[in-house]
Amino acid sequence: MTAPGDHPLVTAVKPLVDAMGGRVLAPAEAGPDDVVLAWEGEEVIAVRLPQLADSLEHILAALERRHGMPLSALDRKAKQEVVRGLEARGAFSVRHGVETVAGALGVSRFTVYNYLNRENGTKGK
């Protein structure tokens, strides 16, 4: 067999695992909460999913890379779009999610709630 890193399954899922902030492990290293993936009946890799709070930090860092600047430097409209996208991804179901996002955007929690309420008000119309 090829090394796990060279396996087509690893090649296929690694970008997704990286985007989620997870880790790829050898199946023998898998813990009870890890997901072991098999290919044609043979265990090839295990995926360790991040804690939700870590995922939010990972998502915020990815957004900064995508925008090419700190999120706090974005204009109001762009910050509202970030909040809208984060809400769609469930970021505000994480404990202290609003506070974490507010800190990254350089705004108050009240402002984040206003962005959320504005979005939810628009959906209701």
Secondary structure, 3 states (H helix, E strand, C coil): CCCHHHCHHHHHHHHHHHHHCCEEECHHHCCCCCEEEEECCEEEEEEECCCHHHHHHHHHHHHHHHHCCCHHHCCHHHHHHHHHHHHHCCHHHCCCHHHHHHHHHCCCHHHHHHHHHHHHHHHHC
